[in-house]
Structures are given as C-alpha cells and as structure tokens.
Amino acid sequence: MTTDINKKGFATRQIHASDVRIPGINPLATPIFATSTFVFDDCAQGAARFAGKEAGYIYSRMGNPNVNQVAAKVAALEGAEAGLALGSGMGAVATALLSLLEQGDHIVADSALYGATFTLMRDALPNFGIETTFVDASHIDNVIAAIKPETRMVYFETPANPNLKVTDIAEMVKRVREKDPLIIVVIDNTFATPYLQQPIALGVDVVIHSGTKYLNGHGDVISGFIASSDVIIDRCRNIGLKMVTGAVLGAFEAFLINRGLKTLDIRMEKHCKNAMQVAEWLEKHPKVRKVYYPGLKSFEGYEVAKKQMKLPGAIISFELEASKEVTEKFVNSLELITLAVSLGDAESLVEHPASMTHAGYTKADLEDAGISESLIRISVGLEDAEDIIADLEKHLAAV
Ligand SMILES: Cc1ncc(COP(=O)(O)O)c(C=O)c1O
C-alpha cells in the first residue's frame, strides 16, 4: 500500500498498515522469516548497519521483518510515531521502564495494576534504585500530591486490572504536565486496545500492551508492545530490548499477531456487546453483590469511560453474596466459562485475582488498591451471550 496508510480508517490500518511485499514472489500474507541472522554483502555493509548509517536487518534480536511489521501496525493503530514488539507484556513493561528510568528516579503509579507490574515496581525496581509511590490514580489529586523532584514517570492502567477502575486520561496528562512537563506519562492500554481507546491522541507519552490479550486475540501467543515517539522507541530498542531485557518476540508469534490484528475491530465489537449483556444480567441477579464494569451506569468510572472509550470493554469483575468457599465452588463449577488466567481470547475465561493474577499483592496491598478478595474476574469471549449467561445462571442457582 503506497498511499499514506496513517490517514486511513482503523479497519484499513489493522489490515494494511505495514504490508510487506516481496518482489518476484508477491505473497499476500507475509511469510515467516524464521532466521536468527541476516547476511551482509561485505564487511563495509555490516559495519554501516551496526553504525546506523545503512538501513537493513542485522540480527533478529534487533529486528526481523515479521516483528517489525507487527510493531509498525500496532503503532499505526495507536496513532504513535513508532512501535516495538516484545516477547511478553512484562517484557514490554520492563523494557520501557529500564530504558526510560535510572537510579534515583521515582515513579508514581496506580495501586491497581496487573500483579507482575505491581511487584516489579514494589520489589524489583528498588534493587536498581528506582522507587515507586502507589496511589489511587483515578483521583488525580493523589498523583499530583505524590510527585517529587525525582519523579520521572506516572504509570497507570485504565480500565485497571482487575477492578476495572477508570482514570481520566486527558485530565491526568494535563495535571501532570502542569506540575512537571518532563514527567513521562505511561499507560497500559491492554484492557481497552487501540480500537476502544486512543491514549496518544489524549497526550500520553508511552502506551504499553500485553499483546497476549486482545491484539492477538486467540490465546496462542505471549507478546508485548510499546508505542511512542521515534526517540523513545529508539531508546527502548537500542538500550532496553537489545542490551537489558533481550525480551525479543519470535517471527512466528509476530505472524500470528499480525493475523489476529486484522479482525481486532469486529472482535472488540462482539466482545463488548456480549460483555454488556452479561454485566446487565449479573447486576440484576440477587446473588450478585456488586458488578464492576465501565458500561454500567452504577459503576463509578462510567462517565469517564463513556468520554474516553468507544465501548466499555469486555472484562467484568463481580462479587457474590457468598463466603469465600462458596465463591470458589461457583468458579469451579462453571462449564463454558473456562477457569484460566489471561483474557481477550475467543473463549470466555474466569479467574480469582486475589489468589491468581494478583497473588503478589499482600492483604494490605489489595485493600489499598480497592481489590476485593472475593472478586471474580471474567473475560467475556466471543461465544453466544445467551450461552455465557446460561452457564452463569445454572451455577449461580447452586450458590
Ligand atoms: C494489564 C496487563 N498488563 C500486562 C500484562 C503482562 O502481559 P504478559 O502476560 O503478556 O507478559 C498483563 C497480563 O495479564 C495484563 O493483564
């Protein structure tokens, strides 16, 4: 595609951004470049590529056609100048943080984060002299109050894993910039995807994804992405990925994500339609104490979600009017909704955050983050909504 792809609509970009054409063969789908290294014509060319004086591939840790293709596509969907693909979402988080921060720096982060992101900041980064203050970032005054002269980054997820807490992105950027324009604002956009939410357009500096989830969408790949400016992505590639984390994505995985991305919009539409039906049904059920879903008017983040998201997403958390044992029995009994961590797949999945994805949180951390120990998280899949509800109905009857 030769016309400016970035001016095209979302559906066109998710299919055509970063098309790769191979003269003489011209396959429609990009073949898998299963190669660790690339051949140089001569020493001068190898030296020029290492020196950055000549464009071209060197070694698949630094770049590979399939990996670069999918990274460019995610950047095009996020409206970012550049993108970087990594071997996992945590690879993306660690690569971004270890490329952009140094000893003595300070992060202000939301207290509700994916469990391993939280423990990276709480336990691992202090070993490198990087401290984090956790606050309820949905109340932006808390973030502003926690900023110190050493603060270099503000980090949050919206909707947040696992309690779906929503933070006003544009307001966060505005307030942080007013306080200190040099602070890097980072968002994990995994739950929303670029189809539902466009943080770069709202002023965010860096967008992170677990590509394992909706971007790939089929539960068969672990991957991560960073989307940002050319300068930040160069740093993340040439420092973080190349030398610090080495969290490289494989060509086959990149091929699969590129394939999955071609249907991101229609998958998200169906995921969200199903989720809305499930959330409304759960909210009316007498055995359900509370439902956390940005599409429900009763949810605290409803208005902000409506303002900044195209649709409210497809992750629902809820609590039952039941003991821990009964809640566990209910989760174990579900049949169609499968007991497994992860999210964003065609299959509906259920998990218990306090003992699984957020097991690294202590009791006090959970309380601090507003994550109930009895919370059940569902990733609403692409099955028929009636069948997902029937599974819940059958097993709630036994509660
Ligand atoms: C919001 C969020 N960010 C990051 C990650 C980490 O991604 P990965 O499991 O691909 O390393 C996850 C994983 O569940 C997540 O839910």
PDBQT file of the ligand as one rigid body, heavy atoms in Angstrom, charges set to zero:
ROOT
HETATM    1  C1  LIG A 401      -2.940  -5.222  32.002  1.00  0.00    +0.000 C 
HETATM    2  C2  LIG A 401      -1.809  -6.182  31.782  1.00  0.00    +0.000 A 
HETATM    3  N1  LIG A 401      -0.579  -5.705  31.525  1.00  0.00    +0.000 NA
HETATM    4  C3  LIG A 401       0.486  -6.517  31.345  1.00  0.00    +0.000 A 
HETATM    5  C4  LIG A 401       0.335  -7.902  31.431  1.00  0.00    +0.000 A 
HETATM    6  C5  LIG A 401       1.532  -8.764  31.228  1.00  0.00    +0.000 C 
HETATM    7  O1  LIG A 401       1.450  -9.369  29.973  1.00  0.00    +0.000 OA
HETATM    8  P1  LIG A 401       2.124 -10.781  29.603  1.00  0.00    +0.000 P 
HETATM    9  O2  LIG A 401       1.390 -11.819  30.377  1.00  0.00    +0.000 OA
HETATM   10  O3  LIG A 401       1.926 -10.850  28.124  1.00  0.00    +0.000 OA
HETATM   11  O4  LIG A 401       3.556 -10.701  29.999  1.00  0.00    +0.000 OA
HETATM   12  C6  LIG A 401      -0.924  -8.444  31.696  1.00  0.00    +0.000 A 
HETATM   13  C7  LIG A 401      -1.095  -9.902  31.798  1.00  0.00    +0.000 C 
HETATM   14  O5  LIG A 401      -2.122 -10.391  32.215  1.00  0.00    +0.000 OA
HETATM   15  C8  LIG A 401      -2.025  -7.558  31.888  1.00  0.00    +0.000 A 
HETATM   16  O6  LIG A 401      -3.256  -8.019  32.160  1.00  0.00    +0.000 OA
ENDROOT
TORSDOF 0
